[in-house]
Amino acid sequence: MTSVVRLQSPRVALALMLLLGAGVVSAQGAEAMNGTWKLNLAKSIYNPGPAPKSQTLVIDGSDAARKIVVDVTPATGAAVHWEVSGGSGKELPVVGTNPNADTYVFKRVNPTTLEAQYMKDGKPTLKQTAVVSADGKTLTVTASGTDVQGRTVNNIAVYDK
């Protein structure tokens, strides 16, 4: 009887670990984007440039009520600050100065990925996909589309927590 218990015990333990691990990943993934993220210029690509001198994102909340605060020190010119608050799938007003958006819509793709569409005067400008790494320490945001100046944008911004 003891040998049967020993044989089943590792299987039960493995099954429990997989179930609990999936729950932890799912719970962590759901809010993995929350926190303060600092742009890592060495790992980022801005096309067209120039890249900003620095950028900080502060993300808080859930899909039902998320708040995003962005502070940018551009390569030239004055500092930029903008915010957006609200729920997934809704057209949200941008408060502050975002040259490519006066409204913003985000949606959840999976536990570690969000997509956002920027709109200016009712027209789409940039689409972003934000992905949190498995360890939760890196956020990679790819942006593509056309900015308000008519330039084609293909940026990859990498942020560290």
N, C-alpha and C positions, 0 to 999 in steps of 0.2 A: 504494500500500500504506500509506503514511504517513497519508493522509487516512482510511482505514478504521480504523487504530489510534486515531487521534484521536477519531473518531466513537464507537468502542466504549469507549474509555478512560473518558470521563465516565459512561457507563452502568455500567461495572464498578465505578468508584469510588463511584457512588451506591448501587449494590447492596451493596457492602461496608460503606459507612457505615450503611445501613439495618440490615443484619444485626448489625454491631457495636453500633450504637445500641440496638437491641432487646435485645441481650444485656446491655448496661450498665444499661438501665432495669430489666430483669428482675432482675439481680443486686442493684442498688440497692434496688429495690422490696421484695425479699425480706427485707431487714434495714433498710429505711428507717426503721422505727419505733424502732430502737435509738438510745439516747442519753438525754440529760437534757432534759426538757421543762418549761418554766415557764409557768404559766397567765397568759394575757393577759386581764385583767379587762375592759379597754375593748372587746374584741371578743367577749366571752362573754355568754351569756344564761342566767340561772337562774330557772326557773319550776317550783315556787315558790322564792322567795328565802328568805333572803338568800344572796348569793354568798359564797364563802369570802374571807378576806383574801388568802390566797395558797395555791398548790398546786404541788407539783413531782412529776413522774413520772420514774422512771428505768426504762428498758426495755432489756433485754439478752437475747441468745440468739437462738434460732430456734424455729420451730414445734415441733420435737422437744423442746426444753428451753428455755422462755422464763421469765425472771424479771421481775416487775413490782413496783416499790417505790413507794408513794404516801405523800407527806407533805402534810398539809393543816393550815393555820391557819384554823379556821372563823371566821365573823363574831363568834361568841361561844363561850365555852367553851375547853376544853383542846385542845391540838394532837392531831391524829389521825395515826397511822402504821399502815400495813398492807402486807402483801406476799403475793404468790402466785408459786409456781414449779411448772413442769411442762410437759407436752406438750399440744398442740392436741387438742381433742375429749374431754379427760378432765375429770372433776369434780375440781377442785383445792381443797385446803383454804386458807382465808384465814387468815393468821397476823397477829395484831394486831387493831386496832379498825376494822372497816368495819361501820357500823350496818345496812347493807342486804344484807350477805352474810357467810355463813360458808363458802360454797363458790362457786366461780367456774369457768366453762367458756368457753374461747375457741376460735374457729376462724378459719382464713384464708378470706377471700372472694375476694381477688385479690392481686396483688403489693403493693398499697399500702393494703389494707383488712383490718381484723380486726373480728370481732364477738365480744362477750362477753355472757354471761348470768350475772347475779348470782342466787344462791339463798340464802334464809334459812330454816332449818328445813325444807329440802326443797321449798320453794315459790319460784317465780320472783318476783323483785322488779323489778330494772332490767335492761334490755337496752341495751348500748352498741354503737355502731358508730364505730370509729376509722379515720380516713382521713388519710394523709400527702399533702401537696401535691406537685405535680410537681417543685418545686425542693428538696424534702426539708426545708424550714425551718419548716413549719407542720403541726401535728397538730390536727385537728378531731374532737372526740368528742361525738357526740350520744347522749343518754341518754333513754330513755322507759320508762314503766311505773308501778308503784305502789311507793312506799317503805314501810318498815316502820311508818310512822305512818299509812298509808292514803291518803296524798296522791298525786295524779297528778303525775308528773314529766315535764317536757319541757325538758331542758337542752341547751345547745350551749356546750361549753367549748373554747376555742381556746388552743392552746399554741404557744410559740415555742421553737426549739432554740437 
